[in-house]
Each structure stands twice: as C-alpha cells, then as structure tokens.
Amino acid sequence: MPHSARPSVAPSPPTAARGVAARPAAGALLAAGLLLIAMNLRPGVVSVSPELDAIRRSTGLSGSLAGLLTTLPILCFGLLAPFAAKLSRRIGMTRALGAMMALLTVGIAVRLAPGLPALFAGTVLLGAAIALSNVLVPSVIKRDFRHRTGLMMGLYSVALFCGAALAAGVTVPLGDALGAGWRGAIGVWAVLSALALLLWVPQLRRPDPTAAAAGPGADSRTPLRRSPLAWQITLLMGLQSLEYYACAAWIPAMLTDEGMSGAGAGWMLSLMSLVGIAGSLTFTALVGRAGQQVAFALTGTALFLASLVGLIVAPVGGAYAWMLMQGFGSGLLISTALAVIVLRSPDAGRAAEMSGMAQGVGYLLAASGPFLLGALHDATGGWTVPLTVLAVLCVPMGIAGVGAGRPRHLDA
C-alpha cells in the first residue's frame, strides 16, 4: 500500500497513443467514439423497465422471471467484468471495444425474435458486451487521454447518465410512434449501438498499443486483491452502485405506498435521473482536476444520506427536496468512483485490472440492492427499516471514499 502523499510519475504513454493526443482531429474523433460508446452502456438495460408490464402481458412472464430479466445484465456486469483485462491483453483494447459494440448490437437485435428464449439470450449477450465495455472505456481513456483523464472520465459518467435518461424517457413513446410494440421499442436501440460501432471503425485501423500500455515491472506487481487501496476503490464503487440501484428500483413503490400517485412517483424517479446528469456535468472537470477526491466522495455521501433520512421522515411532503439531494449525490458519487479507478492507476493496463475488480465486485453488490430492499420490506411491512439499512451503509461508503480519494497510486 503506498504511503507517499504524491502520486508516482507514470510511464510515458505509448507512441501510438501520443500520436492520437498530438493530433486534434484524431483526438476529437477518438473522444466522440468513446462517448457514443458510453451512451450505449445503459439503454439496452434501462429500456426494459418501462415496457415490463407490456412484456408480462404479452408473454405471460411470471414476477420472478421478470425480476430475473431486469437483474441479469447487472449480474453479467459483476461476473464478467474481470475478464475484460484478459481480453484486452489478447486482442487489444481498441479491437475489444469494437467487438463489444458488435456484440451489443447483436444482443439487442436478438431480442426482436419471438419467444422468451430469445429475450433472455439477447439480454445475456448485451449484458456481457456492456460488462466488458464498462471496464475497457476507462482503460482507453487512461491510455490515450493521460493529461485529460479527469475531464474525460467526467464526460464518460455524463454520457452514462444521458444514455439511461434517454432510454427511460423515450422507449415507450418511440415504440408507440413506430407501432412496433414492446419488441420494437427495446430493439430500436440496436441502431444507436450500430452507429457507435461505425464511428469506432477508424480506430480499428491504427496500431493498438495495449501491449505497451502496462508500466515497467507489470508482471511482478502485487495482486490487487492484496491492496487496501484497491479494496477501498472497489467498496466505493460497489456501495454507491448498491444504493443507486436499490433506490431506483423501489422509490416509486415507496412513494405510492405513502399516497403519491403513480405518475407523480414516476416523475420523482425521472427527476432523480435528470439531476444526476446535472450533478455529473457540474463536477465533471473538478473531480479529476482536484488534487484529491475525498471532499467529493464525502459530499456525495452526505447528500445521499440526507435524502434517505428525508424519505423516512417526510417521504411525500419533501419528495422534491429528497430527489434533488439524491440525484446530485448519486451523480457526484459515480463520477468520483469512476475517476479514482483511473486516477489511482499508474498505467492503462493497471486501470483495466482495477476497473475489472471494482466493477466486478461493485455490480454484484449492486445486484443485491433491489433484492435486499424488497426482502426487508416484505419482512417488516414498511419502508423505514429498508431505508435505515441504506442509511447505515452510507457510513462504510464514506469511509471507502476517504481512502480512495487520497492522492496516491496503486504500486507507488
């Protein structure tokens, strides 16, 4: 575990990467490709939720299978993320990202076929593609935007929020406008992933410097599972994901149980997502450029904790205030969690390993969040205990944020 307050000087980027950074047009094209890929990493998952009732009516899907359908991608994120580093070492990060966009397009398209097997098979394929892309995009940013890492990671988190909000807001209206039913509504997102693949094609024509992206002595490095800093980063990613997904899954039900209309409860969830985008945009450059990220992690944790306490005390009366706090808090926390993955990594190879560990464990924790909240609600018949548990989990999340936010490097 590093003890110095200053991060170590990372090795110079590979020649190919320096060439991209040195040519503004090439760098802009690369940045645009990465951000369009990032926008594709949520619609394939989020688009199912608004159509879930229609899917159940059309297919006779049981409640448990409907829950599995929405949880499968998150499980894929956790189980498959650690394999991204191995894939990138074998074929290169750039080619791996291109392959994942192709797989994502195929996965979404497969869900257009009739029958439940196609629906679940397509969901697994797109979950696998997103799982590996979640790891690869930050690694490419670390490799090719070494002097703009903070800004690019902030824009990456904004693109994730924008993709999710877009899918949540337009999937149903788009399906209605096309007259293609729920299959067309969730299948149309294959167009966006195909566009990302098309924009990525120029990157496949240049040398992929992945093999040179690891720093000196990479083969003799201490495994990340033995690094306290790596576990602090992982817990920050995992706990903020658990909090976000648990609240996103159950807030509408909480509010309707307290007397709010279904439409009003749905708007509260949309408000939280929109404010999350604003939070990411507000702090996008600050998180990466700051000497340390402790203050950002603690601020995001405090906002999220305050929103949970508010939901316990006055769920409907203060709903707007709680959603504003939770949206800003979640936007700040995900921006910080993604930023520290690359800021604490000395090179692109280590960033891929760290991203795989943080997102692998993190999304497995996230998948447990909705289940945990639902089980506690069933056991207690109310929302006070589930919300209190989420509030208590903010304490270790804040502690992990302090450790992950301090200015040091893995392997320093």
Protein Blocks (a to p, Z undefined) as FASTA:
>chain_A
ZZbfbdcddddddfklmmmmmmmklmmmmmmmmmmmmmmmmmmmmmmmmmmmmmmmmnop
afklmmmmmmmmmmmmmmmmmmmmmmmmmnojklmmmmmmmmmmmmmmmmmpgcjklmmm
mmmmmmmmmmmmmmmmmmmmmmmmmmlmmmmmmmmmmmmmmmmmmmmmmmmmmmmmnono
jmlmmmmmmmmmmmmmmmmmmmmmpccfklmmpcehklmpccfklpmklmmmmmmmmmmm
mmmmmmmmmmmmmmmmnopafklmmmmmmmmmmmmmmmmmmmmmmmmmpmbfklmmmmmm
mmmmmmmmmmmmmmmlmmmmmmmmmmmmmmmmmmmmmmmmmmmpcbfklmmmmmmmmmmm
mmmmmmmmmmmmmmmmmmnopaklmmmmmmmmmmmmmmmmmmmmpccdehZZ
